[in-house]
Amino acid sequence: MAKDPKRTPTLATIAASAGCSTSTVSRALRKSHLLPADTIRRIQRVAAKAGYRTNPLVSEMMRRMRGLGRSSSGGTLAYLVFGPTPTAWREHLTYVGFFEGAQARAGELGYRLEAFWADEPGLSLRRLTQILRARGIGGVVVGPTPGLPESPRLDWQHFAATKIGVPYPDLPIPCAVSNHYRAMVQVIAKLESMGYRRLGIVLQEHQNIKTSGLWLAPLVMHHPKIVAADRVEPLILRGWKEGDFVAWVQSQRPDVVIGLRSELVSWLERMGLRVPQEVGFFHLDRCTEPGNFAGLDQRPRETGAAAVDLLAQLLLAGERNLPLHLKELLVEAVWVDGPTLRSRPLRIQA
């Protein structure tokens, strides 16, 4: 039997029951800061008792329409950037790819993406929260951060938020990130198929911590499957010192070096080792710096776009604040051939 439309609760019927205007009901259902908390709770109880359910499509449409009435804030998403200067992040090519991918997808969805320098001297995160709210910005993309920074402490209850890159250990912002573990499993298999046996990985300590050991773990788990003579101890550097690397190569004798910085090629060559004739090199993020290397394309543009897709879903559902549990969207990397390995394997497709 079809539902009687007369029984379907509306803003008007809730307003009549609550003894207020429909605009007040609308604000209460949106948890507007313009209303007292007690009023919001009272009207939401009336709505729940009446069986009212919010239509997320209509809610998002109305939000966008309200935004169009503002001179500068309609459809704007914030993109938080970090570093010693407002443009320092542009020196990191992967970070540029993240932003360009996010910006392009935001445009496709009808939003405008605007960068905000979160590390600006004198700009507290409380003040940044106030600025974003004054601009009517309800969606925030947290860009990648160098090193091991502290988690940004915006007043998250006012925002839908997603992060690009590895998650914060203490802040459950939904994130879009490269699938480091799966990529390394495939890299190991491809390098072995090319005849490499002594696979040596070089990481800085902060890189290993930020990725929760997901670059390192597949290689460590691979060691029991191979003969002891082919096992190479990983090199985890606290500082970036050529001498530590040279000592490691001399003691471990890898036939391929896997790392995140192309400077390792120069260090090998200064040791008198020819790349790739004597030692191969595989770059775990070849998009991050200029040069022609065999390595992984972590597809930063696709990762940035995925973060905006996640954010759009949250906005469409009218969700604000951080979830109780972290959610990750994993983006598959692609193998790219290059002259730093002795032969050319098949590509690892997403």
VEXDREN-2710 file (C-alpha; in Angstrom, 1 decimal):
% VEXDREN-2710
k/r/px/py/pz
1/MET/0.0/0.0/0.0
2/ALA/1.3/3.4/-0.9
3/LYS/2.3/5.7/1.9
4/ASP/-0.2/8.5/2.6
5/PRO/1.5/11.7/1.7
6/LYS/-0.5/13.5/4.4
7/ARG/1.4/11.5/7.0
8/THR/4.8/12.5/5.6
9/PRO/6.3/15.1/8.0
10/THR/7.5/18.3/6.6
11/LEU/9.3/21.4/7.9
12/ALA/6.0/23.0/8.3
13/THR/4.4/20.3/10.3
14/ILE/7.5/20.1/12.6
15/ALA/7.4/23.9/13.0
16/ALA/3.8/23.7/14.1
17/SER/4.5/21.0/16.6
18/ALA/7.6/22.8/17.9
19/GLY/6.0/26.2/18.0
20/CYS/8.5/27.9/15.8
21/SER/9.1/29.0/12.2
22/THR/10.1/26.7/9.4
23/SER/13.4/28.6/9.0
24/THR/14.2/27.9/12.6
25/VAL/13.4/24.2/12.0
26/SER/15.7/24.2/8.9
27/ARG/18.5/25.8/10.9
28/ALA/18.1/23.3/13.8
29/LEU/18.2/20.3/11.4
30/ARG/21.5/21.7/10.0
31/LYS/22.8/22.3/13.5
32/SER/23.3/26.0/12.7
33/HIS/25.5/27.9/15.1
34/LEU/23.0/30.7/15.0
35/LEU/20.7/28.7/17.3
36/PRO/21.2/27.8/21.0
37/ALA/22.1/24.2/21.5
38/ASP/19.0/23.5/23.6
39/THR/16.7/24.8/20.8
40/ILE/18.5/22.5/18.3
41/ARG/18.1/19.4/20.5
42/ARG/14.4/20.2/21.2
43/ILE/13.5/20.6/17.5
44/GLN/15.5/17.5/16.6
45/ARG/13.6/15.5/19.1
46/VAL/10.3/16.7/17.7
47/ALA/11.5/15.9/14.1
48/ALA/12.7/12.4/15.2
49/LYS/9.3/11.7/16.9
50/ALA/7.5/12.7/13.8
51/GLY/9.7/10.4/11.7
52/TYR/11.3/13.1/9.7
53/ARG/14.3/12.0/7.5
54/THR/16.6/14.5/5.8
55/ASN/17.1/14.1/2.0
56/PRO/20.8/14.6/1.5
57/LEU/20.4/15.5/-2.2
58/VAL/18.0/18.3/-1.3
59/SER/20.2/19.4/1.6
60/GLU/23.2/19.7/-0.6
61/MET/21.3/21.6/-3.2
62/MET/20.0/24.1/-0.7
63/ARG/23.4/24.5/0.8
64/ARG/24.9/25.3/-2.6
65/MET/22.0/27.7/-3.3
66/ARG/22.6/29.5/-0.1
67/GLY/26.3/29.7/-0.9
68/LEU/25.6/31.3/-4.3
69/GLY/24.1/34.3/-2.4
70/ARG/27.4/35.1/-0.8
71/SER/29.9/37.1/-2.8
72/SER/33.0/34.9/-2.4
73/SER/32.2/31.7/-0.6
74/GLY/29.8/29.7/-2.8
75/GLY/31.1/26.3/-3.6
76/THR/34.6/26.9/-2.2
77/LEU/36.7/24.1/-0.6
78/ALA/39.8/24.8/1.5
79/TYR/43.1/23.1/0.7
80/LEU/45.5/23.3/3.6
81/VAL/49.2/23.6/2.6
82/PHE/52.1/23.4/5.0
83/GLY/55.8/24.4/5.0
84/PRO/58.1/27.4/5.9
85/THR/56.6/29.6/3.1
86/PRO/53.2/29.6/1.4
87/THR/54.6/28.2/-1.8
88/ALA/57.3/25.8/-0.4
89/TRP/55.0/22.8/-1.1
90/ARG/55.3/23.6/-4.9
91/GLU/59.0/22.5/-4.8
92/HIS/57.8/18.9/-4.2
93/LEU/56.4/17.7/-7.6
94/THR/54.2/15.0/-6.0
95/TYR/52.6/17.7/-3.8
96/VAL/51.9/19.7/-6.9
97/GLY/50.3/16.7/-8.5
98/PHE/48.1/16.2/-5.5
99/PHE/46.9/19.8/-5.7
100/GLU/46.3/19.8/-9.4
101/GLY/44.4/16.6/-9.3
102/ALA/42.2/17.9/-6.4
103/GLN/41.7/21.2/-8.1
104/ALA/40.6/19.6/-11.4
105/ARG/38.2/17.2/-9.7
106/ALA/36.8/20.0/-7.5
107/GLY/36.1/22.0/-10.7
108/GLU/34.3/19.1/-12.3
109/LEU/32.0/18.8/-9.3
110/GLY/31.2/22.5/-9.4
111/TYR/33.5/23.6/-6.5
112/ARG/36.4/26.0/-6.3
113/LEU/39.5/24.8/-4.5
114/GLU/41.5/27.5/-2.6
115/ALA/44.8/27.0/-0.9
116/PHE/45.3/28.2/2.7
117/TRP/48.8/28.3/4.3
118/ALA/48.2/26.5/7.6
119/ASP/51.7/27.2/8.9
120/GLU/51.5/31.0/8.4
121/PRO/53.4/32.6/11.4
122/GLY/50.9/34.0/13.9
123/LEU/47.9/32.2/12.4
124/SER/46.5/29.9/15.0
125/LEU/44.4/27.0/14.0
126/ARG/41.6/28.6/16.0
127/ARG/41.9/31.7/13.9
128/LEU/42.0/29.6/10.7
129/THR/38.8/27.9/11.8
130/GLN/37.2/31.3/12.2
131/ILE/38.4/32.4/8.8
132/LEU/37.0/29.3/7.0
133/ARG/33.7/29.6/8.8
134/ALA/33.4/33.3/8.0
135/ARG/34.0/32.4/4.3
136/GLY/31.2/29.8/4.5
137/ILE/33.6/27.0/3.8
138/GLY/32.4/23.7/5.1
139/GLY/34.8/21.3/3.2
140/VAL/38.5/21.0/3.9
141/VAL/41.2/19.0/2.1
142/VAL/44.3/18.6/4.2
143/GLY/47.3/18.5/2.0
144/PRO/50.5/16.5/2.6
145/THR/53.0/17.6/5.2
146/PRO/56.8/17.3/5.2
147/GLY/58.5/15.4/7.9
148/LEU/56.6/14.3/11.0
149/PRO/54.4/17.3/11.8
150/GLU/51.8/17.7/14.5
151/SER/48.2/17.0/13.5
152/PRO/46.3/20.2/12.6
153/ARG/43.7/21.0/15.3
154/LEU/41.0/22.8/13.6
155/ASP/37.6/22.8/15.3
156/TRP/36.6/19.9/13.1
157/GLN/32.9/19.8/14.2
158/HIS/32.3/22.6/11.7
159/PHE/33.8/20.8/8.7
160/ALA/33.7/17.8/6.5
161/ALA/37.4/16.9/5.9
162/THR/39.6/14.5/4.0
163/LYS/43.4/14.1/3.8
164/ILE/45.8/13.5/0.9
165/GLY/48.5/11.0/1.7
166/VAL/49.4/8.9/4.7
167/PRO/47.0/9.3/7.7
168/TYR/47.8/11.1/10.9
169/PRO/48.3/8.6/13.7
170/ASP/46.1/10.5/16.2
171/LEU/43.5/12.1/13.9
172/PRO/41.0/10.0/12.0
173/ILE/40.6/12.2/8.9
174/PRO/39.4/10.0/6.0
175/CYS/42.3/9.9/3.5
176/ALA/43.2/9.0/0.0
177/VAL/46.7/7.4/-0.2
178/SER/48.9/5.3/-2.4
179/ASN/48.7/1.6/-1.7
180/HIS/52.3/1.3/-0.5
181/TYR/52.1/-2.3/0.7
182/ARG/50.6/-3.8/-2.5
183/ALA/53.0/-1.7/-4.6
184/MET/56.1/-3.1/-2.8
185/VAL/54.8/-6.7/-3.1
186/GLN/54.6/-6.2/-6.8
187/VAL/57.9/-4.4/-7.0
188/ILE/59.6/-7.4/-5.3
189/ALA/58.1/-9.8/-7.8
190/LYS/59.0/-7.8/-10.8
191/LEU/62.6/-7.2/-9.7
192/GLU/63.1/-10.9/-9.1
193/SER/61.6/-11.7/-12.5
194/MET/64.4/-9.5/-14.0
195/GLY/67.1/-11.5/-12.2
196/TYR/67.7/-9.2/-9.2
197/ARG/68.2/-11.3/-6.0
198/ARG/69.7/-9.0/-3.4
199/LEU/67.1/-6.3/-3.0
200/GLY/68.2/-3.5/-0.7
201/ILE/65.8/-0.7/0.5
202/VAL/66.9/2.7/1.8
203/LEU/64.5/4.9/3.8
204/GLN/64.8/7.8/6.1
205/GLU/63.4/7.2/9.5
206/HIS/60.5/9.6/9.1
207/GLN/59.5/8.0/5.8
208/ASN/59.2/4.6/7.5
209/ILE/57.2/6.0/10.4
210/LYS/54.8/8.0/8.3
211/THR/54.0/5.0/6.1
212/SER/53.6/2.7/9.1
213/GLY/56.4/0.5/7.8
214/LEU/54.3/-0.4/4.7
215/TRP/57.3/0.0/2.3
216/LEU/59.5/-2.0/4.5
217/ALA/57.1/-4.8/5.7
218/PRO/56.8/-6.7/2.4
219/LEU/60.6/-6.9/2.0
220/VAL/61.1/-8.1/5.6
221/MET/58.3/-10.7/5.1
222/HIS/60.0/-11.8/1.9
223/HIS/63.3/-12.6/3.6
224/PRO/62.2/-16.0/5.0
225/LYS/61.3/-17.1/1.5
226/ILE/64.7/-16.7/0.1
227/VAL/68.2/-18.1/0.9
228/ALA/70.1/-16.4/3.6
229/ALA/72.8/-15.3/1.2
230/ASP/70.3/-13.2/-0.8
231/ARG/69.0/-11.3/2.2
232/VAL/69.9/-7.6/2.5
233/GLU/69.3/-5.7/5.8
234/PRO/67.3/-2.6/5.2
235/LEU/68.9/0.7/5.8
236/ILE/66.8/3.2/7.8
237/LEU/68.6/6.5/8.1
238/ARG/68.0/9.0/10.9
239/GLY/70.1/11.5/9.0
240/TRP/70.8/11.7/5.3
241/LYS/74.5/10.9/5.3
242/GLU/76.4/9.5/2.3
243/GLY/78.9/7.8/4.6
244/ASP/76.2/5.6/6.2
245/PHE/75.0/4.6/2.8
246/VAL/78.5/3.8/1.5
247/ALA/79.2/1.6/4.5
248/TRP/75.8/-0.2/4.0
249/VAL/76.5/-0.9/0.3
250/GLN/80.0/-2.2/1.1
251/SER/78.7/-4.6/3.8
252/GLN/75.4/-5.7/2.3
253/ARG/76.3/-5.7/-1.4
254/PRO/72.8/-5.1/-2.9
255/ASP/72.4/-5.7/-6.6
256/VAL/69.5/-3.2/-6.7
257/VAL/68.8/-0.2/-4.4
258/ILE/65.2/0.8/-3.8
259/GLY/64.6/4.3/-2.4
260/LEU/62.8/7.6/-2.4
261/ARG/65.6/9.9/-3.4
262/SER/67.5/9.9/-6.7
263/GLU/70.6/11.2/-4.9
264/LEU/71.3/7.5/-4.2
265/VAL/72.3/7.1/-7.8
266/SER/75.0/9.8/-7.4
267/TRP/76.3/8.2/-4.3
268/LEU/76.6/4.8/-6.1
269/GLU/78.4/6.4/-9.0
270/ARG/80.9/8.1/-6.6
271/MET/81.6/4.7/-5.2
272/GLY/82.7/3.6/-8.7
273/LEU/79.5/1.5/-9.2
274/ARG/77.9/1.8/-12.6
275/VAL/74.1/2.1/-12.7
276/PRO/72.5/-0.1/-14.0
277/GLN/75.3/-2.3/-15.2
278/GLU/76.6/-3.2/-11.7
279/VAL/73.8/-2.0/-9.4
280/GLY/70.2/-1.1/-10.3
281/PHE/68.2/1.7/-8.8
282/PHE/64.4/1.8/-8.4
283/HIS/62.6/5.0/-7.3
284/LEU/59.6/4.5/-5.1
285/ASP/58.1/7.9/-6.1
286/ARG/59.6/8.9/-9.4
287/CYS/57.0/11.7/-9.8
288/THR/58.5/13.6/-6.9
289/GLU/61.6/14.9/-8.7
290/PRO/62.9/15.5/-12.2
291/GLY/64.9/12.7/-13.9
292/ASN/64.5/9.5/-15.8
293/PHE/64.4/6.6/-13.4
294/ALA/62.8/3.2/-13.2
295/GLY/60.2/3.5/-10.5
296/LEU/56.7/3.8/-9.3
297/ASP/54.3/6.5/-10.5
298/GLN/52.2/6.9/-7.3
299/ARG/49.6/8.7/-9.5
300/PRO/49.4/11.9/-7.3
301/ARG/46.8/13.6/-9.5
302/GLU/44.5/10.6/-9.1
303/THR/45.1/10.6/-5.4
304/GLY/44.2/14.3/-5.1
305/ALA/41.0/13.7/-7.1
306/ALA/40.1/10.7/-4.9
307/ALA/40.4/12.9/-1.8
308/VAL/37.9/15.4/-3.3
309/ASP/35.6/12.6/-4.2
310/LEU/35.6/11.5/-0.6
311/LEU/34.9/15.0/0.6
312/ALA/32.1/15.5/-1.9
313/GLN/30.4/12.4/-0.5
314/LEU/30.7/13.7/3.0
315/LEU/29.2/17.1/2.0
316/LEU/26.4/15.5/0.1
317/ALA/25.5/13.4/3.2
318/GLY/25.6/16.6/5.3
319/GLU/28.3/15.0/7.5
320/ARG/30.6/17.2/9.6
321/ASN/33.2/16.5/12.3
322/LEU/35.7/13.6/12.2
323/PRO/34.5/10.0/12.2
324/LEU/35.2/7.7/15.1
325/HIS/37.3/5.4/12.9
326/LEU/39.8/6.1/10.1
327/LYS/38.8/5.3/6.5
328/GLU/41.3/5.0/3.7
329/LEU/40.9/5.0/0.0
330/LEU/43.9/3.2/-1.6
331/VAL/45.2/4.3/-5.0
332/GLU/47.2/1.8/-6.9
333/ALA/50.7/2.8/-8.2
334/VAL/52.0/2.1/-11.7
335/TRP/55.4/0.6/-12.6
336/VAL/57.3/2.8/-15.1
337/ASP/60.3/1.5/-17.0
338/GLY/63.6/3.4/-16.9
339/PRO/67.3/3.3/-17.6
340/THR/68.3/2.6/-14.0
341/LEU/67.4/-1.1/-14.3
342/ARG/69.1/-3.5/-16.7
343/SER/66.0/-4.7/-18.5
344/ARG/62.4/-3.5/-19.0
345/PRO/59.7/-5.5/-17.2
346/LEU/55.9/-5.3/-17.8
347/ARG/54.0/-2.5/-16.1
348/ILE/52.2/-2.9/-12.9
349/GLN/48.7/-1.7/-13.7
350/ALA/46.2/-0.2/-11.2
END
